[in-house]
């Protein structure tokens, strides 16, 4: 579980991060879950976007993907959201966990 200070630090880092995945009309398929898990393992912090035709709100998509990838929702703003998962072997982001 992230503290509010850790979450704030991650939000700051995420503000300059590019969106790398989109949740579209296909919803949250196994392929998207796997790609998200792989990206989290490599980057630890990723930004995603929910398209209008997906049938999900950004909050719903964030919570479902976080649950399926065992990650944490850092932030949800509009149609975008940010996920974080610490890589225990090779940490990329140092936020004093």
TAZI-V939370 format. One record per backbone hydrogen bond with DSSP energy under -0.5 kcal/mol. CO is the residue of the C=O (numbers start at 0). NH is the residue of the N-H. If there is no record, write none. Layout:
((CO | NH) (CO | NH))
This chain:
((2 | 6) (3 | 7) (4 | 8) (5 | 9) (6 | 10) (7 | 11) (8 | 12) (9 | 13) (10 | 14) (12 | 15) (13 | 16) (17 | 46) (20 | 48) (21 | 23) (22 | 50) (23 | 26) (26 | 28) (28 | 32) (29 | 33) (30 | 34) (31 | 35) (32 | 36) (33 | 37) (34 | 38) (35 | 39) (36 | 40) (37 | 41) (38 | 42) (38 | 43) (39 | 43) (42 | 44) (43 | 84) (45 | 82) (46 | 19) (46 | 20) (47 | 80) (48 | 22) (48 | 50) (50 | 53) (51 | 54) (56 | 60) (57 | 61) (58 | 62) (59 | 63) (60 | 64) (61 | 65) (62 | 66) (63 | 67) (64 | 68) (65 | 69) (65 | 70) (71 | 73) (71 | 83) (74 | 81) (76 | 79) (78 | 49) (79 | 76) (80 | 47) (81 | 73) (81 | 74) (82 | 45) (83 | 71) (85 | 87) (92 | 94))
